[in-house]
Amino acid sequence: MTVTPLNLVSSLIDLLEQQLAILRQLSDQVEIQTAAVADGETESLLGVLAQRQQVIDQLEKINGDLSPFRNNWDQIWAGLDEAEKMQVSPLVQEVHQLLDHVLAADEKDRKKLEAAKNQVAADLVRLAQSGEATAAYKGVGATDHQSRFTNKQG
């Protein structure tokens, strides 16, 4: 995106507002995701993850449009007057807050899913071991082996 000095601030504010709107959507979806993880609702989780991917694709586009601003941030910030800084600063702060919220919630959900996966794995191991023990007590498989203590005299 080519930006001239005349529309620099308005372009920056417009892009930051677009980014905020997308991050708000993502934040709302994180709440749905967290509830689905907590309730073990796999279908709901898969649905919200698919929706989130669409929002993330939009976010990536906006981030690409913001790239020239980030690459020259120190110069751009120094060139803003106080009124412009007062417009831009709260937008940047809210972007960072929302992004931090989304990342923290994602990490918390990831840990919950990891713990659930580990629990299922442990349950499967216990189930397999329990099945082996039950089979041993029932004598399953004993007919496959010749008894060690037989009367060979008939």
C-alpha positions in Angstrom: 0.0 0.0 0.0 1.5 3.4 -1.0 0.9 6.1 1.5 1.5 9.8 1.0 2.1 12.1 3.9 -1.3 13.7 3.5 -3.2 10.5 4.0 -0.7 8.7 6.3 -2.6 9.2 9.5 -6.0 8.5 8.1 -4.7 5.3 6.4 -3.0 4.2 9.6 -6.1 4.8 11.7 -8.3 3.1 9.2 -6.1 0.0 9.1 -5.9 -0.1 12.9 -9.7 0.2 13.2 -10.0 -2.7 10.7 -7.5 -4.7 12.7 -9.4 -4.0 15.9 -12.7 -5.1 14.4 -11.1 -8.4 13.3 -9.4 -8.9 16.6 -12.7 -8.3 18.4 -14.3 -11.1 16.2 -11.4 -13.3 17.1 -11.7 -12.5 20.8 -15.5 -13.4 20.6 -14.6 -16.7 18.9 -12.0 -17.5 21.6 -14.8 -17.4 24.2 -16.8 -19.9 22.2 -13.6 -22.0 21.7 -12.9 -22.0 25.5 -16.4 -23.1 26.3 -16.2 -25.9 23.8 -12.9 -27.1 25.2 -14.2 -26.9 28.8 -17.4 -28.9 27.8 -15.5 -31.4 25.6 -17.7 -30.5 22.6 -15.5 -31.6 19.8 -18.0 -30.7 17.0 -18.4 -27.2 18.3 -14.7 -26.8 18.7 -14.1 -27.9 15.1 -16.7 -25.4 13.9 -15.3 -22.5 15.8 -11.8 -23.3 14.6 -12.9 -23.3 11.0 -14.6 -19.9 11.6 -11.4 -18.6 13.3 -9.3 -19.6 10.3 -11.4 -17.3 8.1 -10.9 -14.4 10.5 -7.2 -15.1 10.8 -6.9 -14.9 7.0 -8.5 -11.4 7.2 -6.1 -10.5 10.0 -3.1 -11.6 7.9 -4.2 -9.3 5.0 -4.6 -6.3 7.3 -1.2 -7.1 8.9 0.3 -7.1 5.4 -1.2 -3.7 4.8 0.2 -2.5 8.1 3.7 -3.8 7.3 5.0 -0.5 5.8 3.8 1.3 9.0 5.5 -1.2 11.3 8.7 -1.1 9.3 9.0 2.7 9.6 7.2 3.0 13.0 9.8 5.2 14.7 9.8 7.7 11.9 6.0 7.7 11.5 5.5 8.1 15.3 8.0 11.0 15.4 6.2 12.7 12.5 2.8 12.6 14.2 1.6 15.7 16.1 0.2 15.3 19.6 -3.4 15.1 18.5 -2.6 12.4 16.0 -0.7 10.5 18.6 -3.7 10.7 20.9 -5.8 9.1 18.1 -3.3 6.4 17.2 -2.0 5.4 20.7 -5.3 4.0 22.1 -5.9 2.0 18.9 -2.4 0.4 19.2 -2.9 -0.3 22.9 -6.2 -2.0 22.3 -4.7 -4.1 19.4 -2.0 -5.3 21.8 -4.5 -6.0 24.6 -6.8 -8.0 22.4 -4.0 -9.9 20.8 -2.6 -10.7 24.3 -6.0 -11.9 25.4 -6.4 -14.2 22.3 -2.9 -15.7 22.6 -3.3 -16.3 26.4 -6.7 -18.0 25.9 -5.3 -20.1 23.1 -2.4 -21.3 25.3 -4.8 -22.1 28.1 -7.1 -24.1 25.8 -4.0 -25.8 24.3 -3.0 -26.9 27.7 -6.5 -28.2 28.6 -6.6 -30.2 25.3 -3.1 -31.6 26.0 -4.2 -32.7 29.5 -7.3 -34.3 28.1 -5.3 -36.1 25.4 -2.9 -37.4 28.1 -5.8 -38.5 30.2 -7.3 -40.5 27.4 -3.9 -42.1 26.7 -3.6 -43.1 30.3 -7.1 -44.4 30.4 -6.4 -46.5 27.3 -3.3 -48.0 28.9 -5.2 -48.8 32.1 -8.0 -50.4 30.0 -5.5 -52.5 28.1 -3.8 -53.6 31.3 -7.1 -54.3 32.9 -8.1 -56.5 29.9 -4.9 -58.4 30.1 -5.4 -59.0 33.8 -9.0 -60.1 33.3 -7.9 -62.5 30.6 -5.2 -64.0 32.8 -7.7 -64.6 35.6 -10.3 -66.1 33.2 -7.7 -68.4 31.7 -8.0 -67.0 28.3 -5.2 -68.2 26.2 -4.5 -71.1 28.6 -5.9 -73.6 26.0 -3.3 -72.4 23.6 -0.5 -73.7 25.8 0.1 -77.2 27.0 -0.2 -77.6 30.7 3.1 -78.1 32.5 1.5 -80.4 35.1 0.0 -83.3 33.2 -0.2 -87.0 34.1 1.7 -88.6 31.3 0.8 -92.1 32.4 -2.7 -91.7 31.4 
